[in-house]
Amino acid sequence: MKPSSGHWNGPSDKSLPSPSASLAPPGTSGHGDASSARSRQISIIIPTLNEATTIADCLNQFDCGPGSSSVPGGSHGPVGQDASIEPGSRENPEGADSPGGTGSLEIIVVDGGSDDGTPGIVRSCPRARLIEPGMLGRAAQMNAGAAASSGDVLLFLHADTRLPDRWREFVTESIFGRGNAGGRFRFDIAHAKPIYRWIARGTNFRSRFLGITYGDQAIYTTREAFEAVGGFPGIPVFEDARFADRLKTAGGLDWIDEAVLTSARRWERRGPVRTLLLTWLLRLLYTLFVPPRFLARFYGVVR
């Protein structure tokens, strides 16, 4: 993944070797079925609000950015594939529009009222679908995107986040191979300064061992589990953490030890230390049952 916007200061190092890199092809172990997994559609749902500086790069990782004519396949999908050949057709019987043959891909961008040209950028992307529900808030936008989608698997992605190579293989194995209701990825920040390494390590410890997961880890789930837990709760902050908690009771929240790469912009805006302390404070107050609507007054600082 090659960052190109001004907020990206180069990819960071991986802290540990990833055991998931040796996963068997989807459907070869656990509860999975190879032919069934290949036919599944994945819907990528991207909530946006004034993301003109990031959304084109985000869409480009699926080979469906402005000017692209290839079928969206993944972070490094096959460029130049005939867009008229649909996954699952006789010309493409495996539904394999990316290495691994994991079914078709749907890209949905749900805009919350951007005034910086974000919708126009999305409209210029031939394979992305723009939804403008006229509502603000990530929870409402992601629920609207899920309602409009047709995928068997839903992956919720922030516009400043990039998925790892082979992400579709890992998600397919997680759900159809290991039988989880959903999961999240390891987290990393696209900045070379040591402070961001410590932030990333702390985030991964918090998620993996304390069970606190946020949306910048690219949470994914089956449609069945999403509907069973009622989607994202209608609260203005920490809706992603509460949603992840609900998935744990609906069939398990998996951990993929491959990193998603997120822009450092929100830490740069107020400084990494100050932003980190504010995040911890808001989380503590949330745990102590302070109303989310009160916490939302300060949430813009750390979003």
ZIKAFEN-V153075 format. One record per residue. RES is the residue in one small letter. PHI is phi as a letter, one per 30 degrees, with the letter a starting at -180 (* if undefined). PSI is psi as a letter, one per 40 degrees, with the letter a starting at -180 (* if undefined). Layout:
RES:PHI:PSI
RES:PHI:PSI
This chain:
m:*:h
k:c:h
p:d:i
s:b:e
s:d:i
g:d:e
h:d:e
w:c:h
n:c:f
g:j:i
p:d:i
s:c:i
d:d:i
k:d:h
s:d:d
l:b:i
p:d:i
s:c:h
p:d:d
s:d:e
a:d:e
s:c:e
l:d:i
a:d:i
p:e:i
p:e:h
g:i:e
t:c:e
s:b:i
g:i:b
h:c:e
g:d:i
d:b:h
a:d:d
s:d:d
s:d:d
a:d:d
r:d:d
s:d:e
r:d:i
q:c:h
i:c:h
s:c:h
i:c:h
i:c:h
i:c:h
p:d:h
t:b:i
l:a:h
n:h:f
e:c:f
a:d:d
t:d:e
t:b:d
i:d:d
a:d:d
d:d:d
c:d:d
l:d:d
n:d:d
q:d:e
f:c:e
d:h:f
c:b:f
g:d:a
p:e:h
g:i:e
s:d:i
s:b:e
s:c:i
v:d:h
p:d:h
g:b:d
g:k:a
s:e:d
h:b:f
g:d:i
p:d:h
v:d:h
g:i:e
q:d:i
d:d:h
a:d:e
s:d:e
i:c:h
e:d:i
p:e:h
g:j:e
s:d:i
r:d:d
e:d:d
n:b:g
p:d:d
e:d:e
g:i:f
a:c:g
d:c:e
s:a:i
p:e:h
g:j:e
g:h:g
t:c:f
g:j:a
s:d:i
l:b:h
e:b:h
i:c:h
i:b:h
v:c:h
v:c:h
d:c:h
g:c:f
g:j:f
s:d:i
d:b:f
d:c:e
g:j:e
t:e:d
p:e:d
g:d:d
i:d:d
v:d:d
r:d:d
s:d:e
c:c:h
p:d:d
r:c:e
a:c:i
r:c:h
l:c:h
i:b:h
e:b:g
p:d:e
g:i:f
m:b:i
l:c:i
g:j:h
r:d:d
a:e:d
a:d:d
q:d:d
m:d:d
n:d:d
a:d:d
g:d:d
a:d:d
a:d:d
a:d:e
s:d:i
s:b:e
g:d:i
d:d:d
v:b:h
l:c:h
l:b:h
f:c:h
l:b:h
h:d:i
a:d:d
d:c:f
t:b:i
r:c:h
l:d:i
p:d:i
d:e:i
r:i:e
w:e:d
r:d:d
e:d:d
f:d:d
v:d:d
t:d:d
e:d:d
s:e:d
i:d:d
f:c:e
g:c:d
r:c:e
g:i:f
n:d:i
a:d:d
g:a:a
g:l:a
r:a:i
f:c:i
r:d:i
f:c:i
d:b:i
i:c:h
a:d:g
h:a:i
a:d:e
k:d:i
p:e:d
i:e:d
y:d:d
r:d:d
w:d:d
i:d:d
a:d:d
r:d:d
g:d:d
t:d:d
n:d:d
f:d:d
r:e:d
s:d:d
r:d:d
f:c:d
l:c:e
g:i:e
i:c:h
t:b:h
y:c:i
g:d:d
d:d:e
q:c:e
a:h:g
i:d:h
y:b:i
t:a:i
t:d:i
r:d:d
e:e:d
a:d:d
f:e:d
e:d:d
a:d:d
v:c:e
g:i:e
g:i:a
f:d:h
p:d:i
g:d:f
i:b:i
p:d:e
v:b:i
f:h:f
e:d:d
d:d:d
a:d:d
r:d:d
f:d:d
a:d:d
d:d:d
r:d:d
l:d:d
k:e:d
t:d:e
a:c:e
g:k:e
g:j:h
l:c:h
d:d:i
w:b:h
i:c:h
d:d:f
e:b:h
a:d:h
v:d:i
l:c:h
t:c:i
s:d:i
a:d:e
r:e:d
r:d:d
w:d:d
e:d:d
r:d:d
r:c:e
g:j:h
p:d:d
v:d:d
r:d:d
t:d:d
l:d:d
l:d:d
l:d:d
t:d:d
w:d:d
l:d:d
l:d:d
r:d:d
l:d:d
l:d:d
y:d:d
t:d:d
l:d:e
f:i:f
v:d:h
p:e:h
p:e:d
r:d:d
f:d:d
l:d:d
a:d:d
r:d:d
f:c:e
y:d:d
g:e:d
v:d:d
v:c:e
r:d:*
